[in-house]
Amino acid sequence: MKYPNGIKQTATNHNINYGNRGMTLEEDLNITNKYYEDEGIAYIYKKPTPIQIVKVSYPTNKQVRITDAFFKEPSTLDYNGLYKGYYIDFDAKETNNTTSFPLGNINPHQINHIRNISNNGGLCFLIIRFNKLDITYLLLGEDFIDFIDNNTRKSIPVDYFKEKAFSIELKYNPRLDYLKIIDKIIGGRNG
Amino acid sequence: MKYPNGIKQTATNHNINYGNRGMTLEEDLNITNKYYEDEGIAYIYKKPTPIQIVKVSYPTNKQVRITDAFFKEPSTLDYNGLYKGYYIDFDAKETNNTTSFPLGNINPHQINHIRNISNNGGLCFLIIRFNKLDITYLLLGEDFIDFIDNNTRKSIPVDYFKEKAFSIELKYNPRLDYLKIIDKIIGGRNG
């Protein structure tokens, strides 16, 4: 299984280090979400990383310490929140692949979650950065599901992103203004 | 700090046992949410329990094992989802207190989260069961914040619930039909 991005953030010492893989997109999103919150534009936050607890100990009466646990396959996406009253739900992934996005990055529970969110009127999407192409796309959950339901390929080609997804500009502030794209989508739905 | 409800569910052995405290309301909600999902009524799920990782080990190249960690104070609420396109966010608490609900059950980060959700147009609430009174209330985030902002008390008296909250009927199926109350609230807002 893949270990979740950003685990470094929840670690308090140097025992956890997966290198810089996957950190930059997450950092960009954290800065962007902080900007959105500070400016009263939107409230979007990161969900906790799901962990399966195996064993705990009680060093004192009031304390519980987890002594054995492992990372679980996530069954939802990483980010969640509200924008203009709309339910927002997305995941962020980076790939070093230059021709396609490997579907192994999204597990079956998450695919089910994306279907559920889309079916219930939420705004669900993936933010995918092709590191070596220097481009970040926003792909709507509906278009992701549409690809999966109509293809047997194990990866989504870059051409599909060019056709269906929206590229997100990298700016000074907000750094990765993905809500600008959500505005277009909301506008398109309402009018 | 309080340990989260339902931690039993994430444990795979008998090392974790907080007794049956807090399990019944959570079980009722899990059954109810499953019913809502199966019937295509709503999609409401429980978020992972936030855990602070201190140390990990690598028993094999492909495996990461958490060997030291502890429960973090949650900064959001336990349940999240979508109903009729509305963003839903709530927490569930039980108390054996018969006269009031102690505010120590909700931490400052969660209070901030409730403000954020309410300010951004989400439907945020608390489901609180008074075990010994045999009654379960739904209190809207706005009314919870209103109490906190205008009182110095460390608990919310039952009378405030009688006045402001909605009691949720316990039925056969769905067991705890809180969306019936949300329907009234949505109806009130729209008309």
Contacts between the chains, C-beta under 8 A, distances in Angstrom:
chain1	res1	chain2	res2	distance
A	3	B	64	6.1
A	7	B	53	7.2
A	10	B	51	7.6
A	10	B	52	6.2
A	10	B	53	5.2
A	11	B	53	5.4
A	11	B	54	7.6
A	11	B	56	7.7
A	12	B	52	7.0
A	12	B	53	7.6
A	12	B	54	5.7
A	13	B	54	6.8
A	13	B	55	6.8
A	15	B	55	5.1
A	15	B	56	5.4
A	15	B	57	7.9
A	16	B	53	6.8
A	16	B	56	5.4
A	37	B	116	7.4
A	40	B	119	7.7
A	42	B	120	6.7
A	43	B	116	4.3
A	43	B	117	6.8
A	43	B	119	7.5
A	43	B	120	4.6
A	45	B	75	7.8
A	45	B	76	6.5
A	45	B	113	7.9
A	47	B	47	5.6
A	47	B	48	6.5
A	47	B	76	7.7
A	48	B	47	6.5
A	48	B	48	4.4
A	48	B	49	6.6
A	48	B	50	3.9
A	48	B	51	6.9
A	48	B	72	7.9
A	49	B	48	6.6
A	49	B	51	7.6
A	50	B	48	3.9
A	51	B	10	7.6
A	51	B	48	6.9
A	51	B	49	7.6
A	51	B	51	5.0
A	51	B	53	7.9
A	51	B	66	6.7
A	51	B	69	7.4
A	52	B	10	6.2
A	52	B	12	7.0
A	53	B	7	7.2
A	53	B	10	5.3
A	53	B	11	5.4
A	53	B	12	7.7
A	53	B	16	6.8
A	53	B	51	7.9
A	54	B	11	7.7
A	54	B	12	5.8
A	54	B	13	6.7
A	55	B	13	6.8
A	55	B	15	5.1
A	56	B	11	7.8
A	56	B	15	5.5
A	56	B	16	5.5
A	57	B	15	8.0
A	63	B	70	7.7
A	64	B	3	6.1
A	64	B	70	7.0
A	64	B	71	6.4
A	65	B	68	7.0
A	65	B	69	7.6
A	65	B	70	5.8
A	66	B	51	6.7
A	66	B	66	6.8
A	66	B	68	7.2
A	66	B	69	4.1
A	66	B	70	6.2
A	66	B	71	7.6
A	67	B	67	6.6
A	67	B	68	6.7
A	68	B	65	7.0
A	68	B	66	7.2
A	68	B	67	6.7
A	69	B	51	7.4
A	69	B	65	7.7
A	69	B	66	4.1
A	69	B	69	6.0
A	70	B	63	7.7
A	70	B	64	7.0
A	70	B	65	5.8
A	70	B	66	6.2
A	71	B	64	6.4
A	71	B	66	7.6
A	72	B	48	7.8
A	74	B	48	8.0
A	75	B	45	7.8
A	76	B	45	6.5
A	76	B	47	7.7
A	80	B	80	6.3
A	81	B	120	7.7
A	82	B	87	5.2
A	82	B	116	8.0
A	82	B	117	6.5
A	82	B	120	4.0
A	82	B	121	6.2
A	82	B	122	4.8
A	83	B	120	7.3
A	84	B	121	7.0
A	85	B	87	7.4
A	85	B	120	7.2
A	85	B	121	3.4
A	85	B	122	7.5
A	86	B	87	7.4
A	87	B	82	5.2
A	87	B	85	7.4
A	87	B	86	7.4
A	87	B	87	4.0
A	87	B	122	7.8
A	113	B	45	7.9
A	116	B	37	7.3
A	116	B	43	4.4
A	116	B	82	8.0
A	117	B	43	6.8
A	117	B	82	6.5
A	119	B	40	7.7
A	119	B	43	7.5
A	120	B	42	6.7
A	120	B	43	4.6
A	120	B	81	7.7
A	120	B	82	4.0
A	120	B	83	7.3
A	120	B	85	7.2
A	121	B	82	6.1
A	121	B	84	7.0
A	121	B	85	3.3
A	122	B	82	4.8
A	122	B	85	7.5
A	122	B	87	7.8
